[in-house]
Amino acid sequence: QFYADARETVLGADYWSLQKLDEKRTFNYQIVEVKLPFLYGLCLEEAIDAYDDLGRKREEAFLPTDASPWLADAVYRLGTQNQWVLCYERYIITVCLDQEPDGEQMALIGHKLGGQ
């Protein structure tokens, strides 16, 4: 089951925070729909910022990685953690998983979330 935690519009971008929970896996993601193309870069900078939500400097940085398994235009991964930022034409999606996904899972997530 999916639970919508929040939706808000900030500077021409819609933010959705959603979470899927079951007894085996946890899957969190946030979708940012960028409605004004000139804001895309600012929204991406916010997503891959060097600081966490509490304003603390991250120990690891988001680094570019192969986007093809996610069916995305670009992908950034937070160091060695299971947290990614997926970039699509109008969407920036932050995905957090409790374990490393395989290629099939990446493609499924990319298709379901990025194929808005």
C-alpha positions in Angstrom: 0.0 0.0 0.0 1.1 3.5 -0.7 0.7 6.4 1.7 0.8 10.0 0.6 2.8 11.9 3.3 2.7 15.3 1.7 2.0 17.4 -1.4 3.0 21.0 -1.8 3.7 23.5 -4.5 6.9 25.6 -4.2 8.0 28.0 -6.9 6.3 26.3 -9.7 7.1 22.7 -8.7 4.8 20.2 -7.2 6.3 18.0 -4.5 4.8 14.6 -3.6 6.3 12.4 -0.8 5.1 8.8 -0.9 6.1 5.7 1.0 5.4 2.0 0.4 5.7 -0.2 3.4 5.3 -3.9 3.8 6.7 -6.5 6.1 9.7 -7.2 3.9 10.8 -4.0 2.2 10.6 -0.3 2.6 10.5 2.0 -0.4 10.4 5.8 0.0 10.3 8.3 -2.8 9.6 12.0 -3.5 8.5 13.2 -6.9 9.1 16.8 -7.9 7.1 17.9 -11.0 8.9 20.9 -12.4 6.2 23.0 -14.1 8.5 25.8 -15.3 11.5 24.5 -17.3 13.9 27.3 -16.1 13.5 26.0 -12.5 14.7 22.5 -13.3 18.3 23.3 -12.4 17.4 24.8 -9.1 15.2 21.8 -8.2 18.0 19.4 -9.1 20.5 21.4 -7.0 18.1 21.2 -4.1 17.8 17.4 -4.6 21.5 16.7 -4.7 22.5 19.3 -2.1 25.5 18.6 0.1 23.3 19.1 3.2 20.6 16.8 4.6 17.1 18.0 5.6 18.4 19.0 9.1 21.1 21.2 7.6 24.0 18.9 8.4 26.8 18.4 5.9 26.5 14.9 4.3 29.4 12.5 4.8 29.0 11.4 1.2 28.0 13.3 -2.0 25.5 12.6 -4.8 27.6 11.5 -7.8 26.4 10.8 -11.4 25.9 7.2 -12.2 24.6 5.1 -15.1 21.0 6.3 -15.9 20.1 3.6 -18.4 18.9 0.9 -15.9 16.5 3.5 -14.5 15.2 4.6 -17.9 16.2 8.1 -16.9 17.9 11.1 -18.5 20.4 11.4 -15.6 20.9 9.6 -12.2 22.8 10.6 -9.1 23.6 8.2 -6.2 24.4 9.2 -2.7 27.8 7.7 -2.2 27.4 3.9 -1.6 24.0 4.3 0.0 20.7 3.1 -1.5 19.5 6.6 -2.3 19.2 7.9 -5.9 18.0 11.1 -7.6 16.4 10.2 -11.0 16.0 12.9 -13.6 13.3 12.9 -16.2 12.0 15.6 -18.6 9.6 17.1 -16.1 10.3 15.1 -12.9 13.1 14.8 -10.4 12.5 11.8 -8.2 14.4 10.9 -5.0 14.3 7.2 -4.3 15.4 5.5 -1.0 15.4 1.7 -0.8 16.4 -0.6 2.1 18.6 -2.7 -0.2 20.4 -2.6 -3.5 18.0 -3.0 -6.4 18.8 -5.2 -9.4 18.5 -4.0 -13.0 15.0 -5.3 -13.3 13.9 -3.4 -10.2 15.6 -0.2 -11.4 13.7 -0.5 -14.7 10.4 -1.1 -13.0 10.9 1.9 -10.7 11.9 4.0 -13.6 9.0 3.0 -15.7 6.4 3.4 -12.9 7.7 6.7 -11.4 9.4 8.3 -14.4 6.8 7.4 -16.9 4.3 9.9 -15.4 
